[in-house]
Amino acid sequence: MEDKSIAIIGAGFAGLSAGIYAQMNGYQSQIYEMGDLPGGLCTAWKRKGYTIDGCIHWLVGSSPNSGMYRFWQEVGVAQGRQFVNAEQFVRAEGPDGRVFTVYCDVDKLEKHMLELSPQDADLTRQFIQGVRLGITFDQAQPTTSDSVLQRTLKGLKFGLLMASKGKMMQDLMRTTTLDFTNRFKDPLIRRTLQEMWLPEFSIFFVLFTLAYLNNQNAGYPIGGSLPMSLAMEKRYKSLGGQVHYRSKVEKIVVENDRAVGIRLVDGSEVRAGRVISAADGHTTIFKMLDGKYADEKVREPYEKWPIFPPLLFVGLGVNRRFDDVPQTVSGMSYMLRQPTEIADAVRDSMPVHIFNQDPTLAPEGKTSVVVMLPSKYDYWKALAEDKASYEEKKDQVARTIVTLLEQRFPGIGEQVEMVDVATPLTFERYTGNWQGTFEGWLITPQNAHMVMKPMSQTLPGLENFYQCGQWVEPGGGLPTGVMSGRRLVQALCKADGAKFTTSVG
Ligand SMILES: Cc1cc2nc3c(=O)[nH]c(=O)nc-3n(C[C@H](O)[C@H](O)[C@H](O)COP(=O)(O)OP(=O)(O)OC[C@H]3O[C@@H](n4cnc5c(N)ncnc54)[C@H](O)[C@@H]3O)c2cc1C
C-alpha cells in the first residue's frame, strides 16, 4: 500500500506496541487516546503520598535469558529496569494455623506440598510435572544471546517438545483449574490453587506461570506499572510517533467497506491509510463500527465467552512496614473469623497484596497495600443510578476492609492513612474495557483452541482495519499486548511486501 499512515486507537500496551513496530517499519502512525496517560490498564495513581499500583504483579519475559526479553528491549521496557523475583507466589493461611506457601522454586514447592498433604502425593506429582513441562518449554525458547548453533539446537528441541508433549499441553489447556484441583483432598491446597487465579481458568496457565516464576522469568519491576508505560511512550516518541491524549474516538470512518480514518467525540475527523483499534473490542465492533462487520464468528466471544471478572480494587496507604510478612508475587490470604458481606458477595477469606518488595510506592517507613476482590459489574451499574448510594457503598467497603484487616494485623486501623476504592465502573470509565474487565477473555476449555491458533486481527468485509490487544488475544496480559501489536505490524509488512525489522533502542 502506498499510503503509509496509520491511526491507532488506544495507548495501552497493545496500541503503543503497534505504534512502535509501525514506526520501526517505515509507517507514519499517530495514537489517539481518550485518557491523559499512556498504558491503559497498566497504570497507577497517587493518593496522599502513596502510589496505588493498578496492575503489575509479574512480567513474563523479565529474565535476560528468556526469548521474550528481546521484545521488552525493543519496546523500551527492559532498559534500566530492576526486576525482583520473590520466593513465594502466594501464601495462604488456613483456619487451623496451617500455611500453604506456593513457592516459586518448583523443588521447594513439591517438597512443601508433599509434606503438607501426603495423601495428595500422586496429584501433587502430576501438578509438578505440569510445571516442569512449562519450565522446559520456557528454557527451550531461543534468545538473542544464543549463538547460531545454540538457536538451531533450541529450535530442534522446541520442535521435538511440541511433537512429544503437544497433546499433554492441549489436555491441560482444556482442563479448568477447578476440575484439576477439585481432586486434592487437602482443603487448604485445593482452595488456594483455585483462588490463586480463577477456578474456571485453564490449569495450563497456572502451571506455566509457576514455570516462568521458577525460571525467574516473571519478575516484578521496581517502580511498578506506570514507569513501564511511560517508557513505552518514550520509545514510541523517539521513533517519531505522536500520541494525542484526551482524544476519544467515537467512530471509525468507513467508505465503501474500507476504513479511511477516525472521528473523535469533538466531531473532528482524521484520515489515515489504515486504522488499528487497540481499544476495547466491544466498543470497537459494536459502537465505533455499529456492528456492521460482526458476523456470527465475531459475535460469538461477546455472546458466549467468559471474561476475567471485574474487580473491586481497594488501595490502602499504611503507616508501617511489613518486614515480618514474606514478600510475595501475588499476595497472601487469611480466613476471616466469620463470613462477611463485602458489596455484592459474602467472603470468607481476605486476599491482601502487601507491596513490601517496592519501597518506591510509599513514603519512607510506610507501605502501599491492595485488596482485590472479584465483583459484579451489574451490581455496581445498578448502584450507580443513584450517585449517593454508589459513594456510600464505596465508603462502606473501605470501612469493612479496614475492620477485616484488623483480624490479621491488629492495630492496623490506626495506621491506615488512606483508602481508595475503585469499582468495575472505575475500570470501565478509565480504560473503556467492556464490563470493567481487567484482562479480556478468560481461557477456558471452550476457547482453548484459540490459543493454538490466534484470533483474527481483521473483521470480515472491512478493508484496512485491524485490531490488536487483549480482545483478540485470549488470556490478555502485558506480554500478549506487546506481541499482539508486533504480530499485526508483521502482517502489515507482509501484505505490503516489505521485510519486517525490529531494533533495540
Ligand atoms: C489489577 C490488574 C492486575 C494485572 N496484573 C497483570 C500482571 O501481573 N501481568 C500482566 O502481564 N498483566 C496484568 N494485567 C493485565 C494487563 O494489564 C492487561 O491485559 C493489558 O494491559 C491490556 O492491554 P491492552 O493494550 O490490550 O488494553 P488496555 O490497557 O485496556 O488499553 C486500551 C486503551 O484504549 C483506550 N481507549 C479505549 N477506548 C477508547 C476510545 N474510544 N478512544 C480512544 N482511546 C480509547 C484506553 O483508555 C486504554 O488506554 C493486570 C490488569 C489489572 C487491571
The ligand as a Tripos MOL2 file, in Angstrom:
@<TRIPOS>MOLECULE
LIG
   53    58     1     0     0
SMALL
NO_CHARGES

@<TRIPOS>ATOM
      1 C1         -5.3290   -5.3700   38.6520 C.3       1 LIG1
      2 C2         -4.6530   -5.8750   37.4020 C.ar      1 LIG1
      3 C3         -3.5770   -6.7160   37.5180 C.ar      1 LIG1
      4 C4         -2.9200   -7.1690   36.3680 C.ar      1 LIG1
      5 N1         -1.7830   -7.9020   36.5140 N.ar      1 LIG1
      6 C5         -1.0550   -8.2130   35.4200 C.ar      1 LIG1
      7 C6          0.2250   -8.8070   35.5610 C.ar      1 LIG1
      8 O1          0.7210   -9.0110   36.6630 O.2       1 LIG1
      9 N2          0.9070   -9.1470   34.4320 N.ar      1 LIG1
     10 C7          0.3820   -8.9320   33.1850 C.ar      1 LIG1
     11 O2          1.0460   -9.2690   32.1950 O.2       1 LIG1
     12 N3         -0.8310   -8.3580   33.0240 N.ar      1 LIG1
     13 C8         -1.5660   -7.9850   34.1030 C.ar      1 LIG1
     14 N4         -2.7810   -7.3660   33.9640 N.ar      1 LIG1
     15 C9         -3.4260   -7.3300   32.6400 C.3       1 LIG1
     16 C10        -2.8880   -6.2500   31.7220 C.3       1 LIG1
     17 O3         -2.8060   -5.0340   32.3960 O.3       1 LIG1
     18 C11        -3.8170   -6.0960   30.5100 C.3       1 LIG1
     19 O4         -4.1260   -7.3580   29.9480 O.3       1 LIG1
     20 C12        -3.1560   -5.2360   29.4270 C.3       1 LIG1
     21 O5         -2.6920   -4.0320   29.9900 O.3       1 LIG1
     22 C13        -4.1390   -4.9340   28.2960 C.3       1 LIG1
     23 O6         -3.5230   -4.0820   27.3560 O.3       1 LIG1
     24 P1         -4.3070   -3.5550   26.0820 P.3       1 LIG1
     25 O7         -3.4290   -2.5750   25.4270 O.co2     1 LIG1
     26 O8         -4.8040   -4.7160   25.2900 O.co2     1 LIG1
     27 O9         -5.6320   -2.8540   26.6460 O.3       1 LIG1
     28 P2         -5.8360   -1.5660   27.5770 P.3       1 LIG1
     29 O10        -4.7620   -1.4650   28.5620 O.co2     1 LIG1
     30 O11        -7.2320   -1.6280   28.0510 O.co2     1 LIG1
     31 O12        -5.6600   -0.3370   26.5790 O.3       1 LIG1
     32 C14        -6.7110    0.1760   25.8130 C.3       1 LIG1
     33 C15        -6.5220    1.6780   25.6850 C.3       1 LIG1
     34 O13        -7.5020    2.1900   24.7910 O.3       1 LIG1
     35 C16        -8.0020    3.4050   25.3160 C.3       1 LIG1
     36 N5         -9.3380    3.6140   24.7580 N.ar      1 LIG1
     37 C17       -10.4490    2.8840   24.9890 C.ar      1 LIG1
     38 N6        -11.4940    3.3730   24.2970 N.ar      1 LIG1
     39 C18       -11.0200    4.4430   23.5990 C.ar      1 LIG1
     40 C19       -11.6180    5.3640   22.7010 C.ar      1 LIG1
     41 N7        -12.9140    5.3060   22.3840 N.pl3     1 LIG1
     42 N8        -10.8360    6.3450   22.1700 N.ar      1 LIG1
     43 C20        -9.5130    6.4400   22.4930 C.ar      1 LIG1
     44 N9         -8.9180    5.6010   23.3530 N.ar      1 LIG1
     45 C21        -9.6470    4.6010   23.8990 C.ar      1 LIG1
     46 C22        -7.9970    3.1840   26.8100 C.3       1 LIG1
     47 O14        -8.0590    4.4010   27.5230 O.3       1 LIG1
     48 C23        -6.7020    2.4260   27.0020 C.3       1 LIG1
     49 O15        -5.6180    3.3040   27.1980 O.3       1 LIG1
     50 C24        -3.4250   -6.8420   35.0860 C.ar      1 LIG1
     51 C25        -4.5080   -5.9840   34.9700 C.ar      1 LIG1
     52 C26        -5.1030   -5.4750   36.1290 C.ar      1 LIG1
     53 C27        -6.2070   -4.4710   35.9990 C.3       1 LIG1
@<TRIPOS>BOND
     1     1     2 1
     2     2     3 ar
     3     2    52 ar
     4     3     4 ar
     5     4     5 ar
     6     4    50 ar
     7     5     6 ar
     8     6     7 ar
     9     6    13 1
    10     7     8 2
    11     7     9 ar
    12     9    10 ar
    13    10    11 2
    14    10    12 ar
    15    12    13 ar
    16    13    14 ar
    17    14    15 1
    18    14    50 ar
    19    15    16 1
    20    16    17 1
    21    16    18 1
    22    18    19 1
    23    18    20 1
    24    20    21 1
    25    20    22 1
    26    22    23 1
    27    23    24 1
    28    24    25 2
    29    24    26 1
    30    24    27 1
    31    27    28 1
    32    28    29 2
    33    28    30 1
    34    28    31 1
    35    31    32 1
    36    32    33 1
    37    33    34 1
    38    33    48 1
    39    34    35 1
    40    35    36 1
    41    35    46 1
    42    36    37 ar
    43    36    45 ar
    44    37    38 ar
    45    38    39 ar
    46    39    40 ar
    47    39    45 ar
    48    40    41 1
    49    40    42 ar
    50    42    43 ar
    51    43    44 ar
    52    44    45 ar
    53    46    47 1
    54    46    48 1
    55    48    49 1
    56    50    51 ar
    57    51    52 ar
    58    52    53 1
@<TRIPOS>SUBSTRUCTURE
     1 LIG1         1 GROUP 0 **** ****
